[in-house]
Structure formats: C-alpha cells, structure tokens
Amino acid sequence: MEVPMRTLQVTLPLADASFLRRQSRNMGWQVTTVRAPRKRGSLERAIEDVREGRVYQADSVEDLMAQLEA
C-alpha cells in the first residue's frame, strides 16, 4: 500500500536544522535542502551581453553620444 506524500517548505533558523534532521530521521522522513538561486554578478551579465551580441562600438565621442541618445 502506497502512503500519500506531501512536500512542505519550512523556514527555520540554521541552529535548529540539525534538530529537524535528527527528528526527521527518527520518523523515517526525508529532508532535503533547497538553496536560493544565486544572483548573477556584473561580469556574468557582461559575458552574456557579449555572447548575445549586445555590444556596441563607437568611432568617436560624438558617435557614442548618438548611440546613447538613440
């Protein structure tokens, strides 16, 4: 007979994580850690811009200003 399972997300202090893991192990439950997505840094965004072709070159200061105003 299959037992219905449910996934829950619980936010708790880091100091209590070992207690929760120990109690869960005793009950036969499975505990997994979900990490928050990491923010991309400016270098990673710049590399992506180059790969996607979002890079512009200016021949002069006037050309650069015209590109910025457009």
Phi and psi in degrees as a GROMACS rama.xvg file:
@    title "Ramachandran Plot"
@    xaxis  label "Phi"
@    yaxis  label "Psi"
@TYPE xy
-83.5969  138.33  GLU-2
-96.2026  128.506  VAL-3
-63.4711  139.002  PRO-4
-115.983  153.408  MET-5
-137.116  139.71  ARG-6
-98.477  128.414  THR-7
-122.737  149.524  LEU-8
-113.587  123.715  GLN-9
-122.84  131.226  VAL-10
-104.179  124.444  THR-11
-144.848  161.351  LEU-12
-62.2726  146.207  PRO-13
-58.311  -33.7218  LEU-14
-64.7137  -25.4645  ALA-15
-92.1861  -3.50325  ASP-16
-63.3707  -40.7985  ALA-17
-65.7527  -36.785  SER-18
-62.0418  -46.1645  PHE-19
-62.1783  -42.3537  LEU-20
-62.6733  -43.6938  ARG-21
-63.2427  -46.2904  ARG-22
-64.6794  -40.1529  GLN-23
-64.7427  -42.1937  SER-24
-59.8993  -42.0004  ARG-25
-63.5004  -31.6377  ASN-26
-87.4374  -8.34369  MET-27
82.7962  18.1959  GLY-28
-88.1771  163.32  TRP-29
-110.782  129.627  GLN-30
-117.462  128.54  VAL-31
-125.528  151.626  THR-32
-100.127  130.495  THR-33
-109.143  121.212  VAL-34
-92.2535  144.824  ARG-35
-69.4659  144.943  ALA-36
-61.8948  139.821  PRO-37
-81.5994  138.166  ARG-38
-73.6654  139.837  LYS-39
-76.5711  138.976  ARG-40
-81.1121  171.305  GLY-41
-65.8743  -33.134  SER-42
-65.9363  -42.3073  LEU-43
-63.3728  -39.4747  GLU-44
-66.7379  -38.3118  ARG-45
-65.8294  -41.8681  ALA-46
-63.1875  -40.164  ILE-47
-63.9714  -39.8219  GLU-48
-59.4663  -42.4384  ASP-49
-64.4898  -45.0785  VAL-50
-61.8812  -37.3266  ARG-51
-84.4754  -2.9212  GLU-52
80.1236  21.0768  GLY-53
-93.5716  48.3145  ARG-54
-124.437  133.164  VAL-55
-124.24  145.959  TYR-56
-118.721  142.973  GLN-57
-114.464  142.23  ALA-58
-81.9182  -25.072  ASP-59
-154.899  175.206  SER-60
-63.9461  -39.0632  VAL-61
-63.6793  -40.6633  GLU-62
-64.2751  -41.341  ASP-63
-61.6081  -45.8566  LEU-64
-62.8414  -37.7219  MET-65
-66.5764  -37.6248  ALA-66
-67.2313  -38.6225  GLN-67
-68.3125  -34.6542  LEU-68
-77.9816  -22.0455  GLU-69
